[in-house]
Amino acid sequence: MPETTPIARSQRKERLGRVISNKMAKTIVVEVERRYSHAKYKKVITAHARFYAHDEKGDAKVGDLVLIHETRPLSKLKRWRLSQVVERSRETAAAAPAAA
């Protein structure tokens, strides 16, 4: 009899993208770029997808490169959660020391 193992949390989908909006409370909009080759013409096409992600602490700013992972539905549109801010945008990083 074969053993079945449940799907681990680490097998959830992850996406890397740029924050394009953080105007909502605890929510960011992340745009993920996907490049693929056209089946017939072989031209490389860039497709964009927008994901609404939950940002509990509000630490992601517009322009930041972030890692998001799939989670249970949190609202009508939110099915992703912010994992980490991979890289701060240049404008955010430059403005941070001046504000302090």
KEGUTI-213561 format. One record per residue: residue number from 1; z, y, x of N, C-alpha, C in turn. Coordinates in steps of 0.05 Angstrom, whole numbers, plus 5000, padded with zeros to 4 digits. Layout:
N
- NUM|Z|Y|X|Z|Y|X|Z|Y|X
...
This chain:
100
- 1|5000|4976|5017|5000|5000|5000|5000|5025|5018
- 2|4980|5043|5015|4979|5066|5033|5000|5087|5025
- 3|5010|5101|5045|5029|5122|5040|5015|5148|5035
- 4|5024|5163|5016|5013|5189|5010|5033|5210|5018
- 5|5023|5231|5031|5040|5253|5040|5033|5278|5025
- 6|5053|5294|5017|5046|5318|5003|5033|5339|5021
- 7|5019|5357|5010|5005|5378|5025|5026|5397|5037
- 8|5026|5401|5063|5045|5418|5076|5038|5447|5071
- 9|5057|5465|5074|5052|5494|5071|5033|5504|5092
- 10|5033|5491|5115|5016|5501|5137|4986|5497|5131
- 11|4980|5481|5111|4952|5475|5104|4941|5495|5084
- 12|4956|5515|5077|4946|5536|5059|4925|5553|5073
- 13|4907|5564|5057|4886|5581|5068|4897|5606|5081
- 14|4885|5614|5103|4893|5639|5116|4868|5655|5121
- 15|4870|5681|5119|4848|5699|5123|4856|5722|5141
- 16|4838|5732|5157|4843|5755|5174|4825|5778|5165
- 17|4837|5801|5159|4821|5823|5148|4834|5850|5153
- 18|4820|5870|5145|4829|5898|5147|4841|5908|5121
- 19|4862|5923|5123|4875|5935|5099|4857|5959|5092
- 20|4848|5960|5067|4832|5983|5058|4847|6000|5038
- 21|4870|5990|5027|4886|6006|5009|4915|5996|5009
- 22|4933|6016|5009|4962|6009|5006|4975|6028|4987
- 23|4960|6038|4967|4971|6057|4948|4989|6045|4927
- 24|4988|6019|4923|5004|6007|4902|5031|5999|4914
- 25|5051|5995|4897|5077|5987|4905|5077|5958|4913
- 26|5084|5952|4938|5086|5925|4949|5060|5909|4947
- 27|5038|5923|4946|5012|5910|4945|4992|5923|4964
- 28|4977|5907|4978|4956|5917|4995|4929|5904|4987
- 29|4908|5918|4992|4881|5907|4988|4869|5902|5015
- 30|4862|5877|5020|4851|5868|5046|4822|5860|5042
- 31|4805|5871|5060|4777|5864|5059|4771|5845|5082
- 32|4761|5821|5075|4755|5800|5094|4725|5798|5097
- 33|4716|5799|5122|4687|5797|5129|4680|5768|5136
- 34|4658|5759|5124|4648|5732|5130|4619|5733|5137
- 35|4612|5721|5159|4584|5721|5169|4573|5693|5167
- 36|4549|5692|5155|4536|5666|5153|4505|5669|5155
- 37|4492|5647|5161|4463|5647|5164|4450|5641|5137
- 38|4429|5655|5130|4414|5650|5106|4401|5623|5108
- 39|4402|5607|5087|4392|5580|5088|4362|5578|5094
- 40|4346|5596|5083|4317|5595|5087|4308|5612|5110
- 41|4317|5637|5111|4306|5656|5130|4322|5659|5156
- 42|4345|5646|5157|4362|5645|5181|4373|5672|5191
- 43|4370|5692|5174|4381|5718|5181|4412|5717|5177
- 44|4426|5730|5196|4455|5730|5194|4463|5751|5173
- 45|4478|5743|5153|4486|5760|5131|4516|5764|5133
- 46|4525|5789|5128|4554|5796|5127|4562|5799|5098
- 47|4581|5783|5089|4592|5785|5062|4620|5795|5064
- 48|4629|5810|5044|4656|5821|5043|4670|5811|5018
- 49|4695|5804|5021|4712|5796|4998|4738|5812|4999
- 50|4747|5820|4976|4772|5835|4975|4794|5818|4963
- 51|4817|5818|4975|4840|5803|4966|4864|5822|4962
- 52|4878|5818|4940|4903|5832|4935|4926|5816|4947
- 53|4941|5827|4965|4963|5813|4978|4990|5827|4974
- 54|5011|5811|4973|5038|5821|4969|5049|5829|4996
- 55|5058|5854|4997|5071|5865|5022|5099|5875|5014
- 56|5118|5857|5017|5145|5863|5009|5157|5887|5022
- 57|5154|5890|5048|5167|5912|5063|5150|5937|5064
- 58|5125|5935|5058|5107|5958|5059|5100|5967|5087
- 59|5099|5948|5106|5094|5956|5134|5064|5956|5141
- 60|5046|5947|5125|5017|5948|5131|5006|5974|5121
- 61|4990|5987|5139|4978|6013|5133|4948|6009|5132
- 62|4934|6029|5121|4905|6028|5119|4893|6027|5148
- 63|4874|6008|5151|4861|6004|5177|4874|5982|5194
- 64|4897|5973|5187|4910|5951|5203|4895|5925|5199
- 65|4895|5909|5220|4884|5882|5219|4908|5864|5212
- 66|4906|5849|5190|4928|5833|5180|4920|5804|5175
- 67|4940|5787|5176|4936|5758|5170|4950|5753|5143
- 68|4935|5743|5124|4946|5737|5098|4943|5707|5093
- 69|4961|5696|5076|4959|5667|5069|4962|5664|5039
- 70|4950|5642|5030|4949|5637|5001|4977|5629|4991
- 71|4983|5638|4966|5009|5632|4954|5005|5628|4924
- 72|5027|5623|4910|5025|5620|4881|5017|5646|4868
- 73|5006|5646|4844|4999|5672|4831|5024|5690|4828
- 74|5022|5714|4838|5044|5733|4836|5039|5753|4814
- 75|5014|5758|4807|5007|5776|4785|4979|5768|4776
- 76|4967|5786|4760|4940|5780|4750|4920|5777|4773
- 77|4922|5793|4794|4903|5792|4816|4914|5782|4842
- 78|4941|5783|4846|4952|5776|4872|4957|5746|4874
- 79|4943|5734|4894|4946|5706|4901|4950|5702|4931
- 80|4956|5723|4945|4959|5723|4974|4984|5737|4982
- 81|4994|5731|5006|5019|5744|5016|5014|5751|5045
- 82|5024|5774|5053|5021|5784|5080|5037|5766|5099
- 83|5024|5755|5120|5039|5739|5140|5048|5756|5163
- 84|5029|5772|5174|5036|5789|5197|5015|5810|5201
- 85|5023|5832|5213|5005|5853|5221|4996|5846|5250
- 86|4971|5838|5253|4961|5829|5279|4956|5853|5297
- 87|4944|5874|5287|4937|5897|5303|4939|5922|5286
- 88|4953|5942|5297|4956|5968|5283|4930|5984|5286
- 89|4923|6000|5266|4900|6017|5269|4906|6040|5289
- 90|4886|6050|5301|4890|6071|5322|4903|6096|5310
- 91|4895|6103|5285|4906|6127|5272|4936|6123|5266
- 92|4943|6099|5257|4971|6093|5251|4988|6093|5276
- 93|4977|6080|5297|4992|6079|5323|4995|6106|5335
- 94|4975|6123|5333|4977|6150|5345|4996|6168|5329
- 95|4997|6164|5303|5014|6181|5286|5044|6173|5288
- 96|5050|6149|5294|5077|6139|5295|5095|6153|5315
- 97|5088|6157|5340|5105|6171|5359|5109|6201|5352
- 98|5089|6213|5340|5091|6242|5333|5110|6246|5310
- 99|5113|6226|5292|5131|6229|5270|5160|6225|5278
- 100|5165|6212|5300|5193|6206|5309|5206|6229|5322
